Amino acid sequence: MSETDFERRYQQAPCGLLSTTPAGVVLDANATFLRWIGYRSEDLVGKPLTSVLDAGSQLFYETRHVQVLHLQGWVSEVALTLRCADGSRLPVLVNSVLVDDRKDVVRTAVFDATSRLHYESELVRARRAAESSEERVRLLQDVSIAFGVTATDEEVAESFVAVAREAFTAIECSVHLRSEAGVLELVAGVNPLAGKVPPIEVLRNTSDFVIVHAEEAESEFPLLAAGLRLARLESLSITPLIDGAERLGILVCFFARRRAFDDHFFDLHRALGRQATQTLVRVRLQRQLQHLALHDQLTGVANRQLLQQSLDAGIAASRQTGAQMALLFLDVDNFKSINDRLGHSAGDEVLRELAERLRTGVRVGDIVGRIGGDEFVVVCPDTDLDGAMSVAERVLALTREPIVASGVPVAISVSAGVSTYRPDRDAGQTGDEMLIRADGAMYVSKKAGKDRITLAPDAHQPSPRT
């Protein structure tokens, strides 16, 4: 992802995104958050987050939120109330994580909880409406619990299908979510019309709850009517999952007998759809937060924390299986001169393109990461010395091709150091020691003329081998 694309997604995310100090001083806020509260960036940056919280939230934030964050490194779904510039109040849910490789930064996602409060009010009214609705209300409560523990799109969809099938006494239910390519794909449940009816875009893209009966669909959707009869179905309902202007997917319920669909049925469908939509948005934003916490924001490759986890996991796996592993430490030659001649923006372009070439040059399963500046690391699990040298040679060959930065072709090269881990001889070696050995070998490559690979010595060898 380019820096421009990342910035656009950051600013236009459907939730508020903040960076603060561990003490709660605002360092940055995206356009969504600023629009919600009606402040400009200059009105907020440099001030404590508590300055836009109501009195009760200020107390909770200072005495609970900050304390828990420091103790466990993250805080999930904390309910706070924001004081907007126009004097109104905005209820929100807050997720925060302390960035491990930068102890001075806290990343926070803020979710508008207005719809959630509206949903809870609807739930109370539904419970009071009639005793006959108690079972369906209980199902809504159950799905709230089920959605609360989901972590993936598939888990949300599966919970949605299970609850909808019971709540609406449907013979089958299916959830179709829109892929990155914009195509609706079956994620959970069963579609009894699959292979019998071609996609009907006007129904798949509906913006409101729809009921289709086989008899009444004959004139407008003859193929659908025929498919329903072939599958021995009388009706189907379609519930869209929409977040603002974004269409996330649909829930389809299939009924073997025609039945009376009352207002309570429609209301329950819509409430369940809203709940599923909110949960999908939460799950996806949590994934984005997790990705941000473990990946370098400039290049998109693994950051130091993820590299360390991958390296430790690789060593542990080697000790279990007996397989070797390797580590490549790479440093761009004369990178400072690129910044000096063309500017830091051009230098960033070089680093982004270099990271992409590294991803292309390594094997499936290898982890590419950036540990700072112009230094990159590649963790190569299940790799012996020959395999590691082959990867390193391929990477160096790819990096020798000129990179266009700020419209100017830039010739670069990379110096590399390689360290290996053999569980039969290096059982006591740690990931940090592998990094140190590979880093030392890289500096030998620098001194020997750059654009070359040096193998770090074993413990009993006096000097690296180039």
C-alpha positions as a Python dict, from the first residue, in 0.01 Angstrom:
ca = {
    (1, 'M'): (0, 0, 0),
    (2, 'S'): (138, 343, -96),
    (3, 'E'): (181, 613, 165),
    (4, 'T'): (-93, 814, -11),
    (5, 'D'): (-337, 522, 1),
    (6, 'F'): (-256, 458, 366),
    (7, 'E'): (-308, 824, 456),
    (8, 'R'): (-639, 834, 267),
    (9, 'R'): (-766, 520, 443),
    (10, 'Y'): (-644, 652, 777),
    (11, 'Q'): (-822, 984, 734),
    (12, 'Q'): (-1143, 832, 592),
    (13, 'A'): (-1168, 528, 822),
    (14, 'P'): (-1522, 468, 950),
    (15, 'C'): (-1397, 510, 1305),
    (16, 'G'): (-1196, 776, 1484),
    (17, 'L'): (-821, 700, 1498),
    (18, 'L'): (-591, 872, 1747),
    (19, 'S'): (-228, 869, 1850),
    (20, 'T'): (-155, 987, 2204),
    (21, 'T'): (123, 977, 2456),
    (22, 'P'): (83, 718, 2735),
    (23, 'A'): (-37, 1007, 2955),
    (24, 'G'): (-315, 1087, 2709),
    (25, 'V'): (-179, 1393, 2524),
    (26, 'V'): (-309, 1391, 2166),
    (27, 'L'): (-39, 1361, 1897),
    (28, 'D'): (-263, 1308, 1596),
    (29, 'A'): (-630, 1253, 1506),
    (30, 'N'): (-786, 1147, 1178),
    (31, 'A'): (-1052, 1343, 988),
    (32, 'T'): (-1332, 1113, 1104),
    (33, 'F'): (-1270, 1184, 1473),
    (34, 'L'): (-1233, 1557, 1415),
    (35, 'R'): (-1559, 1565, 1217),
    (36, 'W'): (-1743, 1383, 1494),
    (37, 'I'): (-1642, 1627, 1766),
    (38, 'G'): (-1637, 1942, 1553),
    (39, 'Y'): (-1281, 2048, 1635),
    (40, 'R'): (-987, 2128, 1410),
    (41, 'S'): (-662, 1937, 1441),
    (42, 'E'): (-482, 2240, 1582),
    (43, 'D'): (-748, 2270, 1852),
    (44, 'L'): (-680, 1919, 1976),
    (45, 'V'): (-317, 1820, 1908),
    (46, 'G'): (-96, 1884, 2208),
    (47, 'K'): (-387, 1881, 2452),
    (48, 'P'): (-497, 1598, 2682),
    (49, 'L'): (-772, 1374, 2549),
    (50, 'T'): (-960, 1441, 2871),
    (51, 'S'): (-1023, 1796, 2747),
    (52, 'V'): (-1294, 1657, 2516),
    (53, 'L'): (-1439, 1404, 2764),
    (54, 'D'): (-1731, 1468, 2999),
    (55, 'A'): (-1665, 1472, 3374),
    (56, 'G'): (-1748, 1106, 3437),
    (57, 'S'): (-1539, 990, 3143),
    (58, 'Q'): (-1246, 1206, 3252),
    (59, 'L'): (-1239, 1035, 3590),
    (60, 'F'): (-1270, 686, 3439),
    (61, 'Y'): (-1004, 758, 3177),
    (62, 'E'): (-749, 883, 3429),
    (63, 'T'): (-811, 628, 3705),
    (64, 'R'): (-891, 317, 3504),
    (65, 'H'): (-815, 340, 3132),
    (66, 'V'): (-457, 469, 3164),
    (67, 'Q'): (-375, 231, 3451),
    (68, 'V'): (-496, -81, 3268),
    (69, 'L'): (-317, 28, 2950),
    (70, 'H'): (15, 51, 3131),
    (71, 'L'): (-39, -285, 3307),
    (72, 'Q'): (-144, -503, 3011),
    (73, 'G'): (-52, -295, 2706),
    (74, 'W'): (-405, -270, 2567),
    (75, 'V'): (-760, -173, 2660),
    (76, 'S'): (-1068, -298, 2474),
    (77, 'E'): (-1418, -150, 2431),
    (78, 'V'): (-1413, 113, 2703),
    (79, 'A'): (-1731, 323, 2706),
    (80, 'L'): (-1665, 701, 2719),
    (81, 'T'): (-1859, 1015, 2630),
    (82, 'L'): (-1708, 1292, 2416),
    (83, 'R'): (-1796, 1660, 2457),
    (84, 'C'): (-1835, 1802, 2106),
    (85, 'A'): (-1757, 2159, 2006),
    (86, 'D'): (-2127, 2242, 1975),
    (87, 'G'): (-2195, 2125, 2331),
    (88, 'S'): (-2354, 1793, 2235),
    (89, 'R'): (-2245, 1459, 2378),
    (90, 'L'): (-2127, 1160, 2170),
    (91, 'P'): (-2115, 813, 2331),
    (92, 'V'): (-1818, 610, 2203),
    (93, 'L'): (-1636, 281, 2254),
    (94, 'V'): (-1257, 300, 2273),
    (95, 'N'): (-988, 40, 2195),
    (96, 'S'): (-627, 136, 2276),
    (97, 'V'): (-292, -39, 2233),
    (98, 'L'): (52, 66, 2354),
    (99, 'V'): (292, 27, 2062),
    (100, 'D'): (560, -211, 2189),
    (101, 'D'): (848, -81, 1979),
    (102, 'R'): (759, 281, 2072),
    (103, 'K'): (673, 306, 2437),
    (104, 'D'): (585, 673, 2388),
    (105, 'V'): (289, 615, 2153),
    (106, 'V'): (-63, 480, 2213),
    (107, 'R'): (-284, 394, 1913),
    (108, 'T'): (-656, 432, 1980),
    (109, 'A'): (-966, 347, 1773),
    (110, 'V'): (-1289, 529, 1866),
    (111, 'F'): (-1627, 385, 1762),
    (112, 'D'): (-1951, 582, 1754),
    (113, 'A'): (-2182, 402, 2000),
    (114, 'T'): (-2493, 602, 1913),
    (115, 'S'): (-2635, 318, 1703),
    (116, 'R'): (-2560, 74, 1980),
    (117, 'L'): (-2754, 285, 2229),
    (118, 'H'): (-3035, 316, 1978),
    (119, 'Y'): (-3034, -60, 1936),
    (120, 'E'): (-3051, -110, 2312),
    (121, 'S'): (-3351, 125, 2328),
    (122, 'E'): (-3520, -71, 2050),
    (123, 'L'): (-3456, -389, 2244),
    (124, 'V'): (-3630, -251, 2553),
    (125, 'R'): (-3929, -137, 2350),
    (126, 'A'): (-3953, -474, 2178),
    (127, 'R'): (-3952, -658, 2511),
    (128, 'R'): (-4237, -442, 2637),
    (129, 'A'): (-4439, -464, 2314),
    (130, 'A'): (-4584, -809, 2373),
    (131, 'E'): (-4514, -1130, 2555),
    (132, 'S'): (-4505, -1310, 2221),
    (133, 'S'): (-4183, -1130, 2131),
    (134, 'E'): (-3986, -1247, 2435),
    (135, 'E'): (-3826, -1542, 2258),
    (136, 'R'): (-3707, -1331, 1969),
    (137, 'V'): (-3569, -1064, 2201),
    (138, 'R'): (-3379, -1334, 2388),
    (139, 'L'): (-3226, -1437, 2056),
    (140, 'L'): (-3110, -1080, 1998),
    (141, 'Q'): (-2947, -1082, 2340),
    (142, 'D'): (-2785, -1415, 2259),
    (143, 'V'): (-2646, -1286, 1932),
    (144, 'S'): (-2501, -984, 2113),
    (145, 'I'): (-2307, -1227, 2330),
    (146, 'A'): (-2210, -1440, 2031),
    (147, 'F'): (-2094, -1136, 1833),
    (148, 'G'): (-1902, -1012, 2134),
    (149, 'V'): (-1657, -1303, 2117),
    (150, 'T'): (-1615, -1318, 1740),
    (151, 'A'): (-1277, -1232, 1593),
    (152, 'T'): (-1314, -1293, 1218),
    (153, 'D'): (-1563, -1216, 941),
    (154, 'E'): (-1638, -1587, 914),
    (155, 'E'): (-1720, -1617, 1285),
    (156, 'V'): (-1955, -1319, 1266),
    (157, 'A'): (-2127, -1471, 962),
    (158, 'E'): (-2161, -1814, 1122),
    (159, 'S'): (-2312, -1663, 1440),
    (160, 'F'): (-2548, -1453, 1226),
    (161, 'V'): (-2668, -1759, 1034),
    (162, 'A'): (-2723, -1969, 1347),
    (163, 'V'): (-2927, -1701, 1523),
    (164, 'A'): (-3127, -1598, 1214),
    (165, 'R'): (-3224, -1959, 1138),
    (166, 'E'): (-3366, -1998, 1489),
    (167, 'A'): (-3512, -1649, 1522),
    (168, 'F'): (-3707, -1661, 1197),
    (169, 'T'): (-3771, -2038, 1177),
    (170, 'A'): (-3605, -2035, 835),
    (171, 'I'): (-3531, -2364, 660),
    (172, 'E'): (-3189, -2227, 556),
    (173, 'C'): (-2991, -1906, 592),
    (174, 'S'): (-2679, -1778, 419),
    (175, 'V'): (-2449, -1481, 463),
    (176, 'H'): (-2272, -1336, 160),
    (177, 'L'): (-1994, -1082, 221),
    (178, 'R'): (-1840, -853, -37),
    (179, 'S'): (-1480, -941, -119),
    (180, 'E'): (-1202, -689, -184),
    (181, 'A'): (-1285, -730, -554),
    (182, 'G'): (-1642, -617, -481),
    (183, 'V'): (-1798, -961, -539),
    (184, 'L'): (-2052, -1112, -298),
    (185, 'E'): (-1920, -1447, -176),
    (186, 'L'): (-2092, -1711, 36),
    (187, 'V'): (-1918, -1706, 375),
    (188, 'A'): (-2154, -1901, 602),
    (189, 'G'): (-2469, -2108, 582),
    (190, 'V'): (-2634, -2276, 282),
    (191, 'N'): (-2778, -2122, -34),
    (192, 'P'): (-3034, -2374, -170),
    (193, 'L'): (-3062, -2170, -492),
    (194, 'A'): (-2693, -2205, -578),
    (195, 'G'): (-2661, -2330, -935),
    (196, 'K'): (-3036, -2286, -995),
    (197, 'V'): (-3071, -1908, -1020),
    (198, 'P'): (-2821, -1658, -1166),
    (199, 'P'): (-2732, -1356, -948),
    (200, 'I'): (-3001, -1086, -946),
    (201, 'E'): (-2808, -765, -884),
    (202, 'V'): (-3110, -550, -793),
    (203, 'L'): (-3182, -783, -501),
    (204, 'R'): (-2819, -842, -404),
    (205, 'N'): (-2764, -464, -389),
    (206, 'T'): (-3088, -374, -208),
    (207, 'S'): (-3056, -98, 50),
    (208, 'D'): (-3352, -212, 258),
    (209, 'F'): (-3505, -533, 388),
    (210, 'V'): (-3681, -728, 108),
    (211, 'I'): (-3931, -1017, 105),
    (212, 'V'): (-3979, -1218, -218),
    (213, 'H'): (-4264, -1470, -261),
    (214, 'A'): (-4248, -1728, -539),
    (215, 'E'): (-4595, -1649, -674),
    (216, 'E'): (-4550, -1273, -678),
    (217, 'A'): (-4198, -1290, -826),
    (218, 'E'): (-4323, -1461, -1145),
    (219, 'S'): (-4355, -1143, -1349),
    (220, 'E'): (-4053, -945, -1225),
    (221, 'F'): (-3809, -1228, -1148),
    (222, 'P'): (-3926, -1536, -1343),
    (223, 'L'): (-3595, -1721, -1304),
    (224, 'L'): (-3599, -1665, -927),
    (225, 'A'): (-3960, -1783, -906),
    (226, 'A'): (-3871, -2098, -1100),
    (227, 'G'): (-3568, -2159, -878),
    (228, 'L'): (-3775, -2122, -561),
    (229, 'R'): (-4029, -2376, -691),
    (230, 'L'): (-3750, -2614, -794),
    (231, 'A'): (-3600, -2591, -442),
    (232, 'R'): (-3951, -2629, -291),
    (233, 'L'): (-3935, -2287, -129),
    (234, 'E'): (-4217, -2037, -94),
    (235, 'S'): (-4033, -1721, 14),
    (236, 'L'): (-3699, -1563, 88),
    (237, 'S'): (-3592, -1252, 275),
    (238, 'I'): (-3285, -1037, 214),
    (239, 'T'): (-3130, -821, 486),
    (240, 'P'): (-2858, -582, 364),
    (241, 'L'): (-2550, -522, 578),
    (242, 'I'): (-2461, -158, 513),
    (243, 'D'): (-2216, 66, 698),
    (244, 'G'): (-2275, 421, 581),
    (245, 'A'): (-2221, 411, 204),
    (246, 'E'): (-2032, 80, 214),
    (247, 'R'): (-2219, -240, 131),
    (248, 'L'): (-2066, -518, 339),
    (249, 'G'): (-2297, -803, 233),
    (250, 'I'): (-2641, -959, 278),
    (251, 'L'): (-2824, -1215, 492),
    (252, 'V'): (-3067, -1437, 298),
    (253, 'C'): (-3331, -1647, 480),
    (254, 'F'): (-3525, -1918, 295),
    (255, 'F'): (-3875, -2034, 394),
    (256, 'A'): (-4049, -2356, 288),
    (257, 'R'): (-4397, -2216, 361),
    (258, 'R'): (-4549, -1879, 300),
    (259, 'R'): (-4612, -1700, 625),
    (260, 'A'): (-4730, -1368, 760),
    (261, 'F'): (-4434, -1134, 804),
    (262, 'D'): (-4543, -876, 1061),
    (263, 'D'): (-4381, -549, 1165),
    (264, 'H'): (-4205, -718, 1454),
    (265, 'F'): (-4044, -963, 1210),
    (266, 'F'): (-3919, -672, 995),
    (267, 'D'): (-3792, -480, 1298),
    (268, 'L'): (-3608, -783, 1431),
    (269, 'H'): (-3447, -846, 1092),
    (270, 'R'): (-3325, -488, 1072),
    (271, 'A'): (-3200, -484, 1433),
    (272, 'L'): (-3014, -809, 1381),
    (273, 'G'): (-2868, -672, 1057),
    (274, 'R'): (-2747, -358, 1234),
    (275, 'Q'): (-2590, -565, 1509),
    (276, 'A'): (-2410, -787, 1257),
    (277, 'T'): (-2294, -481, 1059),
    (278, 'Q'): (-2153, -309, 1368),
    (279, 'T'): (-1974, -628, 1469),
    (280, 'L'): (-1821, -671, 1122),
    (281, 'V'): (-1694, -313, 1130),
    (282, 'R'): (-1548, -367, 1479),
    (283, 'V'): (-1377, -692, 1380),
    (284, 'R'): (-1225, -541, 1068),
    (285, 'L'): (-1102, -230, 1247),
    (286, 'Q'): (-949, -442, 1521),
    (287, 'R'): (-762, -633, 1250),
    (288, 'Q'): (-638, -304, 1109),
    (289, 'L'): (-520, -194, 1453),
    (290, 'Q'): (-342, -524, 1506),
    (291, 'H'): (-179, -491, 1165),
    (292, 'L'): (-67, -134, 1241),
    (293, 'A'): (83, -248, 1571),
    (294, 'L'): (297, -516, 1401),
    (295, 'H'): (391, -359, 1068),
    (296, 'D'): (612, -75, 954),
    (297, 'Q'): (389, 213, 846),
    (298, 'L'): (618, 334, 566),
    (299, 'T'): (683, 3, 387),
    (300, 'G'): (410, -231, 515),
    (301, 'V'): (660, -504, 608),
    (302, 'A'): (696, -649, 959),
    (303, 'N'): (826, -416, 1231),
    (304, 'R'): (1080, -502, 1498),
    (305, 'Q'): (818, -655, 1730),
    (306, 'L'): (680, -893, 1466),
    (307, 'L'): (1031, -980, 1349),
    (308, 'Q'): (1133, -1070, 1704),
    (309, 'Q'): (823, -1288, 1743),
    (310, 'S'): (893, -1460, 1410),
    (311, 'L'): (1258, -1515, 1498),
    (312, 'D'): (1179, -1661, 1840),
    (313, 'A'): (910, -1882, 1689),
    (314, 'G'): (1152, -2001, 1420),
    (315, 'I'): (1416, -2095, 1675),
    (316, 'A'): (1159, -2280, 1887),
    (317, 'A'): (1039, -2471, 1579),
    (318, 'S'): (1398, -2560, 1484),
    (319, 'R'): (1462, -2701, 1828),
    (320, 'Q'): (1154, -2921, 1793),
    (321, 'T'): (1201, -3039, 1435),
    (322, 'G'): (1581, -3031, 1405),
    (323, 'A'): (1556, -2817, 1090),
    (324, 'Q'): (1798, -2529, 1037),
    (325, 'M'): (1697, -2164, 996),
    (326, 'A'): (1868, -1848, 881),
    (327, 'L'): (1860, -1471, 920),
    (328, 'L'): (1954, -1205, 663),
    (329, 'F'): (2053, -856, 777),
    (330, 'L'): (2043, -601, 490),
    (331, 'D'): (2155, -240, 478),
    (332, 'V'): (2121, -3, 180),
    (333, 'D'): (2460, 122, 62),
    (334, 'N'): (2510, 500, 64),
    (335, 'F'): (2146, 564, 150),
    (336, 'K'): (2226, 898, 313),
    (337, 'S'): (2345, 1032, -22),
    (338, 'I'): (2000, 960, -173),
    (339, 'N'): (1832, 1169, 98),
    (340, 'D'): (2092, 1441, 60),
    (341, 'R'): (2061, 1461, -321),
    (342, 'L'): (1690, 1399, -377),
    (343, 'G'): (1526, 1460, -40),
    (344, 'H'): (1366, 1236, 220),
    (345, 'S'): (1051, 1188, 12),
    (346, 'A'): (1260, 1022, -259),
    (347, 'G'): (1436, 821, 8),
    (348, 'D'): (1099, 695, 130),
    (349, 'E'): (1007, 592, -226),
    (350, 'V'): (1331, 394, -247),
    (351, 'L'): (1260, 216, 82),
    (352, 'R'): (904, 127, -22),
    (353, 'E'): (1016, -14, -356),
    (354, 'L'): (1305, -197, -193),
    (355, 'A'): (1068, -358, 58),
    (356, 'E'): (847, -476, -230),
    (357, 'R'): (1148, -625, -409),
    (358, 'L'): (1254, -804, -92),
    (359, 'R'): (906, -958, -64),
    (360, 'T'): (937, -1070, -426),
    (361, 'G'): (1283, -1218, -378),
    (362, 'V'): (1225, -1428, -67),
    (363, 'R'): (1046, -1761, -42),
    (364, 'V'): (689, -1823, 65),
    (365, 'G'): (698, -1835, 446),
    (366, 'D'): (998, -1603, 484),
    (367, 'I'): (933, -1287, 690),
    (368, 'V'): (1060, -951, 561),
    (369, 'G'): (1086, -669, 811),
    (370, 'R'): (1232, -325, 865),
    (371, 'I'): (1399, -251, 1194),
    (372, 'G'): (1472, 114, 1134),
    (373, 'G'): (1623, 357, 885),
    (374, 'D'): (1752, 168, 582),
    (375, 'E'): (1800, -164, 765),
    (376, 'F'): (1593, -469, 670),
    (377, 'V'): (1586, -822, 809),
    (378, 'V'): (1462, -1146, 653),
    (379, 'V'): (1375, -1443, 878),
    (380, 'C'): (1408, -1769, 682),
    (381, 'P'): (1256, -2065, 869),
    (382, 'D'): (1346, -2421, 770),
    (383, 'T'): (1649, -2303, 572),
    (384, 'D'): (2005, -2434, 560),
    (385, 'L'): (2312, -2230, 465),
    (386, 'D'): (2282, -2299, 91),
    (387, 'G'): (1917, -2196, 91),
    (388, 'A'): (1993, -1877, 285),
    (389, 'M'): (2275, -1779, 48),
    (390, 'S'): (2048, -1845, -249),
    (391, 'V'): (1782, -1612, -105),
    (392, 'A'): (2044, -1347, -28),
    (393, 'E'): (2194, -1363, -379),
    (394, 'R'): (1848, -1334, -537),
    (395, 'V'): (1765, -1036, -316),
    (396, 'L'): (2090, -856, -399),
    (397, 'A'): (2033, -913, -771),
    (398, 'L'): (1683, -761, -746),
    (399, 'T'): (1806, -457, -555),
    (400, 'R'): (2070, -373, -818),
    (401, 'E'): (1800, -273, -1066),
    (402, 'P'): (1757, 110, -1061),
    (403, 'I'): (1462, 252, -868),
    (404, 'V'): (1276, 558, -998),
    (405, 'A'): (1232, 808, -714),
    (406, 'S'): (1094, 1160, -767),
    (407, 'G'): (1113, 1089, -1141),
    (408, 'V'): (1487, 1013, -1124),
    (409, 'P'): (1642, 666, -1172),
    (410, 'V'): (1841, 582, -859),
    (411, 'A'): (2106, 311, -865),
    (412, 'I'): (2132, 132, -532),
    (413, 'S'): (2293, -173, -383),
    (414, 'V'): (2261, -361, -55),
    (415, 'S'): (2517, -513, 179),
    (416, 'A'): (2409, -834, 349),
    (417, 'G'): (2506, -1043, 648),
    (418, 'V'): (2378, -1398, 703),
    (419, 'S'): (2363, -1593, 1028),
    (420, 'T'): (2234, -1947, 1062),
    (421, 'Y'): (2085, -2154, 1341),
    (422, 'R'): (2158, -2528, 1362),
    (423, 'P'): (1983, -2685, 1659),
    (424, 'D'): (2245, -2960, 1690),
    (425, 'R'): (2525, -2703, 1742),
    (426, 'D'): (2355, -2374, 1837),
    (427, 'A'): (2101, -2489, 2097),
    (428, 'G'): (2185, -2205, 2333),
    (429, 'Q'): (2172, -1929, 2074),
    (430, 'T'): (1897, -1665, 2104),
    (431, 'G'): (1724, -1456, 1842),
    (432, 'D'): (1907, -1143, 1961),
    (433, 'E'): (2240, -1322, 1917),
    (434, 'M'): (2146, -1422, 1562),
    (435, 'L'): (2066, -1058, 1487),
    (436, 'I'): (2396, -939, 1633),
    (437, 'R'): (2594, -1197, 1433),
    (438, 'A'): (2414, -1111, 1109),
    (439, 'D'): (2457, -738, 1176),
    (440, 'G'): (2829, -786, 1231),
    (441, 'A'): (2859, -983, 909),
    (442, 'M'): (2678, -707, 722),
    (443, 'Y'): (2936, -452, 838),
    (444, 'V'): (3212, -681, 709),
    (445, 'S'): (3037, -667, 369),
    (446, 'K'): (3038, -286, 392),
    (447, 'K'): (3408, -273, 467),
    (448, 'A'): (3489, -524, 192),
    (449, 'G'): (3339, -302, -79),
    (450, 'K'): (2960, -321, -30),
    (451, 'D'): (2703, -495, -254),
    (452, 'R'): (2802, -838, -126),
    (453, 'I'): (2710, -1111, 120),
    (454, 'T'): (2906, -1214, 428),
    (455, 'L'): (2835, -1526, 630),
    (456, 'A'): (2858, -1475, 1006),
    (457, 'P'): (3104, -1714, 1172),
    (458, 'D'): (3012, -2000, 1400),
    (459, 'A'): (3115, -1957, 1762),
    (460, 'H'): (3446, -2135, 1699),
    (461, 'Q'): (3538, -1936, 1386),
    (462, 'P'): (3755, -1624, 1427),
    (463, 'S'): (3607, -1407, 1147),
    (464, 'P'): (3316, -1388, 904),
    (465, 'R'): (3333, -1541, 557),
    (466, 'T'): (3249, -1330, 250),
}
